[in-house]
Amino acid sequence: MEEKPIGALNPAPDILQIATVWKYELLRYLRSKRLLASVGIVIAVLALLYLLPPAFGHPYSGTDTEKEVYVTDFASLNVTIPGMAQYLSFGSINRSVVDSDTFRVFVDGTELPSNNSDNWFFFTLVFPEELPAMFGGTPKVNAVVFKDNLTGHAVTASYDWYTSKEDFDGIFLNFVSFLMIISATFFAADSLVGEFQSRTGYLIFPNPMKREVLYLGKFSASVTAGTLVAVLFFAGVTVLSALTVRGVDDDFGLALLFSLEFLLAATAVAYLISAIMKGSTGSIVLTFLLFIIILPIVDSVPTLTGVKIDASLTFAATVINWIVFDPYPVDTHAEMYGFDFYSFYPEPATAAIVMFAYIVVCCAISMILFKRKQLVG
């Protein structure tokens, strides 16, 4: 049998080469402490978000004893509630979830008979649309209605209450986008440009390995590291939510899926920047500033112009914040001090399409640029 020279040996299949690159990129993240730093950030944020509200006097559950209830008559509210025409006055309870079995009402210091439709009735009023976010509005109000007109009387109530699952989970979901941006910055921003700046390309590029294989291995490693961080964060929130508010919201898993899609999109954008830039520091700084400052400024413009920018990646990512809320918020408009203010929310389906488009387009362009880029010097 004729012996082939070493250079003529067939290289490993592409899929094995991708796996090899993926493995060594993950080891690089471990050696550089980037992955450990990200895990540390997750743990610190979970602890702070969980401990700070109670520390500043906002516990997640408790008991209100003879707390004042502001009561007004239905005529002044100009609101009609089907099936409650016989009730004359209305009071709201500013708590997330109230245990109706513990609810007791007092008028001028005297307790009214137990919760029943003959005297008063406690329920949760759901509005068809959420109030503008700028006013901190909510579509749900815990309400108590009375058959008598009790305006002018001292009305108090005692009850047990706790934070709703969607409100509790929403506290943590507000941070997810930032965490995905941190992951994209740590694990993707310098992945391509680093091969040229550190001159490691002189050792790697001559090997029988296609550049697209190298690209896919690196990209897979970046996404894997970011996914580990995201899953750790969501697992932590799940445990805290189960211990504190009796479970997680029904759409919490959907929030995780949107978070992973945003991670993919942010990583794709970071790779595009890395393919364009000439230095690692510039690539890292530009990636971070793009998501933290530049795009959020663009997202704020529609507040005054009234033109919704669905194509913004960071605007699409806000679906993570809102997906657990039921009903899902709708676009609103309000006038203040002679100015029109708009609150826009991404449609979940549109947000998914926008993020997918960023993944495909940015990956395609960055791979082409990476294949054509030449070592200089």
C-alpha positions as CSV (number, residue, x, y, z in Angstrom):
1,M,0.0,0.0,0.0
2,E,1.3,3.4,-1.0
3,E,2.0,5.6,2.1
4,K,0.5,9.1,1.9
5,P,2.5,12.1,3.1
6,I,1.3,13.7,6.3
7,G,0.0,16.7,4.5
8,A,-2.3,14.5,2.4
9,L,-4.0,12.9,5.4
10,N,-7.8,13.7,5.4
11,P,-8.7,16.2,8.1
12,A,-11.4,15.4,10.7
13,P,-15.0,15.9,9.6
14,D,-16.3,19.4,10.0
15,I,-18.7,18.5,12.8
16,L,-15.8,17.1,14.9
17,Q,-13.7,20.2,14.2
18,I,-16.6,22.4,15.3
19,A,-16.9,20.4,18.5
20,T,-13.1,20.7,19.1
21,V,-13.2,24.5,18.7
22,W,-16.3,24.7,20.9
23,K,-14.5,22.7,23.7
24,Y,-11.3,24.8,23.7
25,E,-13.3,28.1,23.5
26,L,-15.2,27.1,26.7
27,L,-11.9,26.2,28.3
28,R,-10.6,29.7,27.4
29,Y,-13.6,31.3,29.1
30,L,-12.8,29.3,32.2
31,R,-9.1,30.1,32.2
32,S,-9.9,33.8,31.7
33,K,-12.4,33.8,34.6
34,R,-15.1,35.3,32.3
35,L,-17.5,32.4,32.9
36,L,-16.9,32.5,36.7
37,A,-17.3,36.2,36.7
38,S,-20.7,35.9,34.9
39,V,-21.8,33.3,37.5
40,G,-20.8,35.6,40.3
41,I,-22.8,38.5,38.7
42,V,-25.9,36.2,38.5
43,I,-25.6,35.2,42.2
44,A,-25.0,38.8,43.3
45,V,-28.0,40.1,41.3
46,L,-30.3,37.4,42.5
47,A,-29.3,38.2,46.1
48,L,-29.7,41.9,45.7
49,L,-33.0,41.8,43.9
50,Y,-34.4,39.4,46.4
51,L,-33.1,41.1,49.6
52,L,-33.3,44.8,48.8
53,P,-37.1,45.3,48.6
54,P,-37.8,43.8,52.1
55,A,-34.8,45.7,53.4
56,F,-36.3,49.0,52.3
57,G,-39.7,48.2,53.7
58,H,-41.4,46.4,50.8
59,P,-41.9,42.8,51.9
60,Y,-43.3,40.1,49.6
61,S,-46.1,39.2,52.0
62,G,-47.7,40.3,55.2
63,T,-50.9,41.2,57.1
64,D,-52.6,44.6,57.0
65,T,-54.6,45.3,60.2
66,E,-57.5,47.8,59.9
67,K,-55.8,49.6,57.1
68,E,-57.6,52.7,55.7
69,V,-59.6,52.1,52.6
70,Y,-60.4,55.2,50.4
71,V,-64.0,54.8,49.4
72,T,-65.8,56.7,46.6
73,D,-69.2,56.4,45.1
74,F,-69.7,54.8,41.6
75,A,-71.3,58.0,40.2
76,S,-68.0,59.9,40.6
77,L,-66.0,57.1,39.0
78,N,-68.2,57.1,35.9
79,V,-67.6,53.3,35.6
80,T,-70.2,50.7,35.1
81,I,-69.5,47.1,36.3
82,P,-71.8,44.5,34.9
83,G,-73.9,42.8,37.6
84,M,-73.1,45.3,40.3
85,A,-75.6,48.0,39.7
86,Q,-77.0,47.6,43.2
87,Y,-73.7,48.6,44.8
88,L,-73.2,52.3,45.6
89,S,-69.6,52.7,46.7
90,F,-66.2,51.4,45.8
91,G,-62.9,51.0,47.6
92,S,-59.5,49.8,46.3
93,I,-56.8,47.8,48.1
94,N,-53.3,48.6,47.0
95,R,-51.9,45.1,47.3
96,S,-50.8,42.6,44.7
97,V,-52.8,39.6,45.8
98,V,-55.2,39.6,48.8
99,D,-56.4,36.4,50.5
100,S,-60.2,37.0,50.3
101,D,-60.8,34.4,53.0
102,T,-59.1,36.6,55.5
103,F,-60.7,39.9,54.3
104,R,-62.6,41.8,57.0
105,V,-64.2,45.3,56.8
106,F,-64.8,47.9,59.5
107,V,-66.9,51.0,59.2
108,D,-66.4,53.7,61.8
109,G,-64.7,51.0,64.0
110,T,-67.5,48.4,63.7
111,E,-67.0,45.3,61.7
112,L,-69.5,44.6,59.0
113,P,-70.9,41.1,58.6
114,S,-68.8,38.6,56.7
115,N,-68.0,38.9,53.0
116,N,-71.2,38.3,51.1
117,S,-73.3,40.0,48.4
118,D,-75.9,41.3,50.9
119,N,-73.6,44.0,52.4
120,W,-70.2,44.1,50.6
121,F,-68.2,42.1,48.1
122,F,-64.5,41.7,47.6
123,F,-63.1,40.9,44.1
124,T,-60.3,41.7,41.6
125,L,-61.2,44.2,38.9
126,V,-59.5,43.6,35.6
127,F,-59.4,46.5,33.1
128,P,-59.3,45.7,29.4
129,E,-56.1,47.7,28.9
130,E,-53.2,48.6,31.1
131,L,-52.7,52.2,32.1
132,P,-49.6,53.9,30.6
133,A,-46.4,52.6,32.0
134,M,-45.2,56.2,32.8
135,F,-48.0,56.4,35.4
136,G,-47.1,53.0,36.9
137,G,-50.6,51.8,36.1
138,T,-51.8,48.2,36.4
139,P,-54.8,46.5,34.7
140,K,-55.8,44.7,38.0
141,V,-57.2,46.4,41.1
142,N,-58.3,44.6,44.3
143,A,-61.6,46.2,45.0
144,V,-64.4,46.1,47.6
145,V,-67.9,47.3,46.8
146,F,-70.6,48.3,49.2
147,K,-74.4,48.4,48.9
148,D,-74.5,51.5,51.1
149,N,-72.8,54.7,50.1
150,L,-70.0,54.9,52.6
151,T,-68.2,58.0,51.4
152,G,-67.4,60.2,54.3
153,H,-67.2,57.2,56.7
154,A,-64.0,55.8,58.2
155,V,-63.6,52.5,56.3
156,T,-60.8,50.1,57.2
157,A,-59.9,46.5,56.3
158,S,-57.8,43.7,57.7
159,Y,-56.4,40.9,55.5
160,D,-53.4,38.8,54.5
161,W,-51.7,39.6,51.3
162,Y,-48.7,38.5,49.2
163,T,-47.0,39.5,46.0
164,S,-48.4,37.9,42.8
165,K,-46.2,35.5,40.8
166,E,-46.1,37.8,37.8
167,D,-45.1,40.8,39.9
168,F,-42.4,38.8,41.8
169,D,-41.0,37.3,38.6
170,G,-41.2,40.6,36.8
171,I,-38.8,42.1,39.3
172,F,-36.1,39.7,38.1
173,L,-37.1,39.6,34.4
174,N,-36.3,43.3,34.2
175,F,-32.6,42.4,34.6
176,V,-32.5,39.5,32.1
177,S,-31.8,41.7,29.0
178,F,-28.9,43.3,30.8
179,L,-27.6,39.9,31.7
180,M,-27.8,38.7,28.1
181,I,-25.9,41.8,27.0
182,I,-23.2,41.1,29.6
183,S,-22.9,37.5,28.2
184,A,-22.6,38.7,24.6
185,T,-19.9,41.2,25.6
186,F,-17.9,38.7,27.7
187,F,-18.2,35.7,25.4
188,A,-18.6,37.1,21.9
189,A,-17.3,40.7,21.4
190,D,-13.7,39.7,20.9
191,S,-14.0,36.2,19.6
192,L,-13.2,36.9,16.0
193,V,-11.0,40.0,16.2
194,G,-8.9,38.4,18.9
195,E,-7.5,35.9,16.3
196,F,-6.1,38.8,14.3
197,Q,-5.0,41.1,17.1
198,S,-3.2,38.4,19.1
199,R,-1.8,36.8,15.9
200,T,-3.1,33.4,16.9
201,G,-4.5,33.2,13.3
202,Y,-0.9,32.5,12.1
203,L,-1.2,29.2,13.9
204,I,-4.8,28.3,13.3
205,F,-5.6,29.5,9.7
206,P,-2.9,27.3,8.0
207,N,-4.5,24.2,9.4
208,P,-6.9,22.1,7.3
209,M,-9.9,23.8,8.8
210,K,-12.4,26.0,7.1
211,R,-12.9,29.4,8.6
212,E,-16.7,28.8,8.7
213,V,-16.0,25.8,10.9
214,L,-13.9,27.9,13.2
215,Y,-16.7,30.5,13.2
216,L,-19.4,28.0,14.1
217,G,-17.3,26.4,16.8
218,K,-16.6,29.8,18.4
219,F,-20.2,31.0,18.0
220,S,-21.5,27.7,19.6
221,A,-19.2,28.2,22.6
222,S,-20.3,31.8,23.0
223,V,-24.0,30.8,23.0
224,T,-23.3,27.8,25.3
225,A,-21.6,30.0,27.9
226,G,-24.4,32.6,27.7
227,T,-27.1,29.8,28.0
228,L,-25.4,28.4,31.1
229,V,-25.6,31.9,32.7
230,A,-29.3,32.4,31.6
231,V,-30.4,28.9,32.8
232,L,-28.6,29.5,36.2
233,F,-30.4,32.8,36.6
234,F,-33.8,31.4,35.7
235,A,-33.3,28.4,38.0
236,G,-32.5,30.8,40.8
237,V,-35.6,32.8,40.2
238,T,-37.7,29.7,40.1
239,V,-36.4,28.6,43.5
240,L,-36.9,32.0,45.0
241,S,-40.4,32.4,43.5
242,A,-41.5,28.9,44.7
243,L,-40.3,29.7,48.2
244,T,-41.8,33.2,48.3
245,V,-44.9,33.4,46.2
246,R,-46.0,29.8,45.9
247,G,-44.7,29.1,42.4
248,V,-43.8,30.8,39.1
249,D,-46.0,32.5,36.6
250,D,-47.4,30.4,33.8
251,D,-45.5,32.3,31.1
252,F,-42.2,32.1,32.9
253,G,-40.9,29.4,30.6
254,L,-41.8,31.5,27.6
255,A,-39.7,34.4,29.1
256,L,-36.8,32.0,29.2
257,L,-37.2,31.1,25.5
258,F,-37.4,34.8,24.5
259,S,-34.3,35.4,26.7
260,L,-32.3,32.7,24.8
261,E,-33.4,34.1,21.5
262,F,-32.2,37.6,22.5
263,L,-29.0,36.0,23.7
264,L,-28.5,34.5,20.2
265,A,-29.3,37.8,18.5
266,A,-27.0,39.8,20.8
267,T,-24.2,37.3,20.2
268,A,-24.7,37.6,16.5
269,V,-24.5,41.4,16.6
270,A,-21.4,41.1,18.8
271,Y,-19.8,38.7,16.2
272,L,-20.6,41.2,13.5
273,I,-18.9,44.0,15.4
274,S,-15.9,41.7,16.1
275,A,-15.6,40.9,12.4
276,I,-15.5,44.6,11.6
277,M,-13.3,46.0,14.3
278,K,-9.5,45.8,14.4
279,G,-9.0,45.6,18.1
280,S,-10.5,43.6,21.0
281,T,-11.0,46.6,23.3
282,G,-12.9,48.6,20.7
283,S,-15.0,45.7,19.9
284,I,-15.9,45.0,23.5
285,V,-16.6,48.7,24.2
286,L,-18.7,49.2,21.1
287,T,-20.8,46.1,21.8
288,F,-21.5,47.1,25.3
289,L,-22.3,50.8,24.5
290,L,-24.5,49.7,21.5
291,F,-26.9,47.8,23.7
292,I,-26.7,49.9,26.9
293,I,-26.7,53.4,25.5
294,I,-27.1,53.8,21.7
295,L,-30.1,51.5,21.0
296,P,-32.0,52.5,24.3
297,I,-31.7,56.1,23.1
298,V,-33.3,55.1,19.8
299,D,-36.0,53.2,21.8
300,S,-36.9,56.4,23.8
301,V,-37.6,58.5,20.7
302,P,-41.0,57.0,20.0
303,T,-42.2,58.2,23.4
304,L,-42.5,61.7,21.9
305,T,-42.8,61.0,18.2
306,G,-45.4,58.3,18.4
307,V,-43.6,56.2,15.8
308,K,-43.1,52.7,17.0
309,I,-39.7,51.2,16.1
310,D,-40.3,47.4,15.9
311,A,-37.0,46.9,14.2
312,S,-34.9,47.8,17.3
313,L,-33.4,44.7,18.9
314,T,-33.4,46.1,22.4
315,F,-37.1,47.2,22.0
316,A,-38.0,43.6,20.8
317,A,-36.1,42.3,23.9
318,T,-38.5,44.1,26.3
319,V,-41.0,41.3,25.5
320,I,-39.1,39.4,28.2
321,N,-40.2,42.0,30.8
322,W,-43.8,42.0,29.8
323,I,-44.6,38.4,28.7
324,V,-45.6,37.2,32.2
325,F,-48.2,40.0,32.7
326,D,-51.8,39.1,32.0
327,P,-53.3,40.8,30.2
328,Y,-50.3,41.7,28.1
329,P,-49.9,45.5,27.9
330,V,-51.1,47.4,24.9
331,D,-49.7,50.6,23.3
332,T,-51.1,53.6,25.0
333,H,-51.2,57.4,24.5
334,A,-51.6,60.2,27.1
335,E,-51.4,64.0,27.1
336,M,-49.4,65.9,29.8
337,Y,-48.6,69.6,30.0
338,G,-49.5,70.0,26.3
339,F,-47.3,67.2,25.1
340,D,-48.3,63.8,23.8
341,F,-46.6,60.8,25.4
342,Y,-46.7,57.3,24.0
343,S,-46.0,53.9,25.6
344,F,-45.2,51.1,23.2
345,Y,-44.9,47.4,23.8
346,P,-43.5,44.8,21.3
347,E,-45.9,42.2,20.0
348,P,-44.5,38.8,21.1
349,A,-44.7,37.3,17.6
350,T,-43.2,40.4,16.0
351,A,-40.4,40.5,18.6
352,A,-39.6,36.8,17.9
353,I,-39.4,37.6,14.1
354,V,-37.2,40.7,14.7
355,M,-34.7,38.8,16.9
356,F,-34.6,35.9,14.4
357,A,-33.8,38.3,11.6
358,Y,-30.9,39.8,13.5
359,I,-29.5,36.3,14.1
360,V,-29.7,35.3,10.5
361,V,-28.5,38.6,8.9
362,C,-25.7,39.3,11.4
363,C,-24.3,35.8,11.4
364,A,-24.3,35.7,7.6
365,I,-22.5,39.0,7.2
366,S,-20.0,38.4,10.0
367,M,-19.1,34.9,8.6
368,I,-18.5,36.4,5.2
369,L,-16.3,39.2,6.6
370,F,-14.4,36.7,8.8
371,K,-13.7,34.5,5.8
372,R,-12.3,37.4,3.8
373,K,-10.4,39.1,6.5
374,Q,-6.6,38.9,6.1
375,L,-3.8,38.9,8.7
376,V,-1.8,42.0,8.5
377,G,1.7,42.5,9.9
